[in-house]
Amino acid sequence: MPRTKKPAKKKRSPAHLLPRARAVRGVGGARAKTLAIDVGGSHVKASVLDARGRMLHDRVRVDTPKRLAPRKLVSLIGELVTALPRFDRVSVGFPGVVRNGVVRTAPNLGTDRFHGFNLARALERRLGKPVRVENDADVQGLAVVKGKGVEMVITLGTGFGSSIFVDGHLGPHLELAHHAFRKDKTYEDELGEAARERDGNESWQKHVLEAIESLRNLTNFDHLYVGGGNARLLDAKLPRDVSIVSNTAGIIGGVRLWA
């Protein structure tokens, strides 16, 4: 009797990072589409995700203006998303401390300008959809953690970001970027883009490895994920419990804000 061929398995999109992805409900139901925005010191990026975290459109992006004002950010996002498909809700990863949609700090954008600005409410008025805003490293973590033990995420880009999860639950945001790291310098002083340009890639990579061991001693993580735009520049051998993840995690994690 002739054998019947098994149907070929459907390949997962490389941008689809959510582990064991299930449809995330919330506003809009199981078929809700999420506009996910990643605000960075160098670029503002956006895409629309389905309920399983799959991108429905290539990311669009624009350079982050110098001395960006809060209202200008809202206008910039409003203009950026006109090229994207329709959406039911909005998630924003922001580079600073955010509480209930209100910005507390914005070290790489200007805390003096952003402190106290209700970014969630301003975007709701501009886009006409419900909005949730969290720290950008927290959003990246939501895309990549497996939900087992203590998992940490660091992001390497214009600045340095971090988040920590315990059994899949997001812990308090600690802004480790501005804590002492080596000598009289902070993590961001030694690991941000300005430091990489100043010290060269080789020295910068050594400092990243030092930081990983420092964070291991601090948190006893079970696994650490390295993301952000500069993670791709790491070619040093990493410990087995450290992984580099795609920079698209800053977008894809947005769907988890509505879980």
C-alpha positions as CSV (number, residue, x, y, z in Angstrom):
1,M,0.0,0.0,0.0
2,P,1.6,3.3,-1.0
3,R,2.5,5.7,1.8
4,T,0.8,8.9,2.0
5,K,3.0,11.9,2.4
6,K,2.6,14.0,5.5
7,P,1.8,17.6,4.7
8,A,4.8,19.9,5.1
9,K,4.9,21.9,8.3
10,K,4.2,25.6,7.9
11,K,7.3,27.6,8.6
12,R,7.0,30.2,11.3
13,S,7.9,33.8,10.4
14,P,11.4,34.7,11.8
15,A,9.8,37.8,13.3
16,H,7.3,35.7,15.2
17,L,9.0,35.5,18.6
18,L,6.1,34.9,21.0
19,P,6.7,31.5,22.6
20,R,3.8,29.1,22.1
21,A,1.8,31.9,20.8
22,R,-1.8,32.0,21.5
23,A,-4.3,34.7,20.5
24,V,-4.2,37.5,23.0
25,R,-7.6,38.8,23.8
26,G,-8.5,42.2,25.4
27,V,-10.0,45.2,23.6
28,G,-11.2,44.0,20.2
29,G,-11.5,40.4,21.2
30,A,-9.5,37.4,19.9
31,R,-9.1,38.9,16.4
32,A,-7.9,42.3,17.6
33,K,-5.2,44.0,15.7
34,T,-2.5,45.9,17.7
35,L,-0.6,48.9,16.5
36,A,2.8,48.4,18.2
37,I,5.1,51.3,18.5
38,D,8.8,51.2,19.6
39,V,10.1,54.7,20.5
40,G,13.9,54.9,20.6
41,G,16.5,57.5,20.9
42,S,17.5,57.0,17.3
43,H,14.3,55.9,15.6
44,V,10.5,55.5,16.1
45,K,9.3,52.2,14.6
46,A,5.8,50.8,14.2
47,S,3.8,47.9,12.7
48,V,0.4,46.2,13.1
49,L,0.2,42.8,14.7
50,D,-2.5,40.1,14.7
51,A,-3.7,38.6,17.9
52,R,-0.8,36.0,17.8
53,G,1.9,38.6,17.5
54,R,2.5,38.2,13.7
55,M,3.3,41.3,11.8
56,L,0.7,42.2,9.2
57,H,3.0,44.8,7.6
58,D,6.7,45.5,7.4
59,R,7.9,47.9,10.1
60,V,7.8,51.6,9.2
61,R,10.2,53.9,10.9
62,V,11.4,57.5,11.1
63,D,14.4,59.1,12.7
64,T,13.9,60.5,16.2
65,P,14.3,64.3,16.0
66,K,16.8,66.0,18.2
67,R,15.3,67.8,21.2
68,L,12.0,66.0,20.6
69,A,9.0,67.6,22.4
70,P,6.1,65.4,23.7
71,R,3.5,66.9,21.3
72,K,5.9,66.5,18.4
73,L,6.2,62.7,19.3
74,V,2.4,62.4,19.2
75,S,2.2,64.1,15.8
76,L,5.1,62.0,14.4
77,I,3.4,58.8,15.5
78,G,0.1,60.0,14.0
79,E,1.8,60.6,10.6
80,L,3.9,57.4,10.7
81,V,1.0,55.0,11.1
82,T,-1.0,56.3,8.2
83,A,0.8,53.8,6.0
84,L,-0.2,50.9,8.2
85,P,-3.4,48.7,8.2
86,R,-6.3,49.4,10.5
87,F,-5.9,48.5,14.2
88,D,-8.1,48.2,17.3
89,R,-5.7,49.1,20.1
90,V,-2.2,50.6,20.6
91,S,0.9,49.5,22.5
92,V,3.9,51.7,23.0
93,G,7.4,50.9,24.2
94,F,9.0,54.1,25.6
95,P,12.6,54.6,26.7
96,G,12.1,55.6,30.3
97,V,10.0,55.0,33.4
98,V,6.2,55.1,32.7
99,R,3.4,54.8,35.2
100,N,-0.2,54.4,34.1
101,G,0.6,55.9,30.8
102,V,2.4,58.9,32.3
103,V,6.1,59.5,31.6
104,R,8.3,59.8,34.7
105,T,11.8,59.8,33.1
106,A,13.1,60.0,29.5
107,P,16.9,60.1,29.8
108,N,17.7,59.9,26.1
109,L,14.8,62.1,24.9
110,G,14.8,64.7,27.7
111,T,13.2,64.1,31.1
112,D,12.8,67.9,31.5
113,R,10.4,67.9,28.5
114,F,8.6,64.6,29.0
115,H,8.2,64.3,32.8
116,G,4.6,64.2,33.7
117,F,3.4,63.9,30.1
118,N,0.4,61.6,29.8
119,L,1.5,59.9,26.6
120,A,-1.2,57.3,26.6
121,R,-4.0,59.9,26.8
122,A,-2.5,62.1,24.2
123,L,-2.2,59.2,21.7
124,E,-5.7,58.0,22.5
125,R,-7.0,61.5,21.5
126,R,-4.8,61.5,18.3
127,L,-5.5,57.9,17.2
128,G,-9.0,57.3,18.5
129,K,-8.1,53.9,20.0
130,P,-7.2,52.7,23.6
131,V,-3.5,53.0,24.3
132,R,-1.1,51.3,26.7
133,V,2.5,52.5,27.3
134,E,5.3,50.7,29.1
135,N,9.1,50.8,29.2
136,D,10.6,49.6,26.0
137,A,12.8,47.0,27.6
138,D,9.7,45.6,29.4
139,V,7.9,45.3,26.1
140,Q,10.9,43.5,24.5
141,G,10.9,41.1,27.3
142,L,7.2,40.3,26.9
143,A,8.1,39.0,23.4
144,V,10.9,36.7,24.3
145,V,10.7,35.3,27.8
146,K,9.7,31.6,28.2
147,G,8.0,32.0,31.6
148,K,10.5,29.8,33.5
149,G,12.4,31.0,36.5
150,V,14.2,34.4,36.6
151,E,14.6,35.8,33.1
152,M,16.3,39.1,32.4
153,V,16.4,41.2,29.3
154,I,18.9,43.9,28.4
155,T,18.7,46.2,25.4
156,L,21.7,47.8,23.7
157,G,21.1,50.8,21.6
158,T,21.3,54.6,22.0
159,G,21.1,53.8,25.7
160,F,20.9,50.7,27.9
161,G,17.6,49.1,29.0
162,S,16.7,46.3,31.3
163,S,13.7,44.3,32.5
164,I,13.3,41.3,34.8
165,F,10.6,38.5,34.9
166,V,9.9,35.8,37.4
167,D,8.0,32.8,36.0
168,G,6.7,35.0,33.2
169,H,5.5,37.8,35.4
170,L,7.1,41.2,34.8
171,G,8.9,42.6,37.9
172,P,9.3,46.2,38.9
173,H,11.2,48.4,36.5
174,L,14.5,49.3,38.1
175,E,16.2,51.6,35.5
176,L,19.5,49.8,36.0
177,A,21.0,51.9,33.2
178,H,21.7,54.7,35.7
179,H,23.1,52.5,38.5
180,A,26.9,52.2,39.1
181,F,28.6,49.6,36.9
182,R,32.4,50.0,36.8
183,K,34.5,52.6,38.5
184,D,32.4,55.8,38.6
185,K,30.5,55.0,35.4
186,T,26.9,53.7,35.0
187,Y,25.8,50.9,32.7
188,E,24.6,53.4,30.2
189,D,27.8,55.3,30.4
190,E,29.8,52.2,29.4
191,L,27.3,50.3,27.2
192,G,25.3,53.0,25.2
193,E,26.0,53.9,21.6
194,A,28.2,56.9,22.7
195,A,30.4,54.6,24.6
196,R,30.7,52.1,21.7
197,E,31.8,55.0,19.4
198,R,34.2,56.3,22.0
199,D,35.9,53.1,23.1
200,G,35.6,51.0,19.9
201,N,33.7,47.8,19.4
202,E,36.2,45.5,21.0
203,S,36.3,47.3,24.3
204,W,32.6,47.8,24.2
205,Q,32.0,44.1,23.8
206,K,34.3,43.4,26.8
207,H,32.2,45.8,28.9
208,V,29.0,44.0,27.8
209,L,30.4,40.7,29.0
210,E,31.4,42.3,32.3
211,A,27.9,43.7,32.6
212,I,26.3,40.3,32.0
213,E,28.4,38.8,34.9
214,S,27.6,41.8,37.1
215,L,23.8,41.3,36.4
216,R,24.2,37.5,37.0
217,N,25.6,38.3,40.5
218,L,22.9,40.8,41.1
219,T,19.8,38.7,40.0
220,N,21.0,35.1,39.7
221,F,19.0,34.9,36.4
222,D,18.3,31.6,34.8
223,H,18.5,33.1,31.4
224,L,19.4,36.5,30.0
225,Y,18.3,37.9,26.6
226,V,20.2,40.6,24.7
227,G,18.2,42.8,22.4
228,G,18.2,46.3,20.9
229,G,19.7,47.6,17.7
230,N,23.3,47.1,18.8
231,A,22.9,43.4,19.9
232,R,23.7,42.4,16.3
233,L,27.2,43.9,16.8
234,L,28.1,41.3,19.5
235,D,30.3,38.6,18.1
236,A,32.0,37.5,21.3
237,K,31.3,34.0,22.7
238,L,28.4,34.3,25.1
239,P,27.6,32.0,28.0
240,R,25.0,29.2,27.4
241,D,22.4,31.0,29.4
242,V,22.6,34.2,27.4
243,S,20.8,34.6,24.0
244,I,20.7,37.4,21.4
245,V,17.2,38.2,20.2
246,S,15.8,40.0,17.2
247,N,15.3,43.8,17.5
248,T,11.8,43.1,16.2
249,A,10.9,42.0,19.8
250,G,10.4,45.7,20.7
251,I,7.4,45.6,18.3
252,I,6.1,42.1,18.8
253,G,5.9,42.3,22.6
254,G,3.3,45.0,22.1
255,V,0.5,42.5,21.7
256,R,1.3,41.1,25.2
257,L,0.5,44.4,26.8
258,W,-3.2,43.4,26.2
259,A,-3.0,39.9,27.7
